[in-house]
Amino acid sequence: MIIGTGIDLVDIPRFERTMSRTPRLMERLFAPTERGLRLPSLAARYAAKEALIKALGGSDGVHWTEMEIGSEESGKPYFRLSGSTADAVEQRGITSLHLTMSHDAGFATAFVVAEGAPL
């Protein structure tokens, strides 16, 4: 059963300007394993985290660095959740998260589907 969906779109040049103006955002928004990625990939991960918050119906109990995006060998992205963020997802009855991300032509986007057991 689908519990929630979320989508987000990021203007990559605007994201780059924001990150340049406020370098501390890197530590606040991204897990250590994500911080070395190129800015378009970071913008897509930012979009994924925003989309997850939308799929959850809000940010209560959610922390940016506890939402890490990894990739399977095939390139398929997935969430690695920890701490209170993992707890918040579990408390909402979510058993599976589906994620897709892309970046092209100056934009990054992500879409999330949150699934749970049928009621």
N, C-alpha and C positions, 0 to 999 in steps of 0.2 A: 504494500500500500504506500502511495506517495504521501509523505508528511509535509514536504515543502519543496519549493523550487526557488532558485535565485539566479540572477544574471547581473553582470556588471560590465561596463565599458570604460576604458581608461584612455585618455588622450596622452600618448607617450611623450611628446615634446613638453607638455605641461607637467607631467609626472617627473621628467628629467629636471626641469627648472625647480620644482618643489624640492626634490632630493638634493640639488646643488645648494639651494638657499638654506636648507635645514638638514645638515649632515646627520644629526642625531636620530632622524627618522629611520635610518637604516637599522639601527639597533632596536628601535621600538616596534618596527613593522615586520622584520624578517628574522628567522632563526639563523644561527651562525652558519649552517650549511648552505643557506640561500644567498648570503651576502656577497659572495664572489661572482654571482651571475651578472650577465650583461643587463643593462637597464630595460630593454624590451621584455626580457624574460621576467625581470622583477615586476614590471608593470602588469604582466599577465598573472603573476602570483598575487599581486595586490588585488586585482580584479577577482581572482578565485576566492580570496579571503572575504572580500566584500559580498560576493555571491553566496558564500556559505552563511554569513551572518543573516542575509535575507532569507535563505532557505530555513534557517532556525527560527525566524520570526523575531529576531532581536539579538542584541549583543550581551545580554545578561550572562555572566560567568565566562565570557569568551575573552581570550587574550591573544593578541596578534602573533607573538612568538611561539605560542602553543599550537598554532595552525601552520604546520610545515607541509610543503608540497614536494613530494618525491616523484620519481618516474620509474616505471617498470622498464625492463630491458627493451621492450618494444617501443618505448617512448610515451606510453599511456600514463597520464598523471594521476596521482592519488594523494589523499590527505593522510598525514601522520599527525594525529592529535595527541596531546598530552595534558596533564594537569586538570585544572578546572574546566578547560574547554572540552576535553574528552568526557568529563563528568556531565557537562551541560548537554552534550549530544546524547549521551546515554539516558539522561533524565527525560529527554523529550521523546524517548522511545525509538530513536533512530538506530537502525542496525546496519545500514549500508549507505555510503555516500558515493555518488557518481559525479565525476568532474571532467569537463573538457575545457581547454584553453586554446587561444590562438592570438597571434599578433602579426599585423601587416598594415601597410599604408598609414602608419602613424597611430594606429589604435591597437589596444590589447583588449581582449574580451574573455570572459569565463562564464560557464553555465554549470549549475550544481543541482542535482536531484537528491533529496534526502528520502530514504525509504525506511519503513518500519514494518513490523508484523501486523497483519490485519487484526482489526479489533474484534 
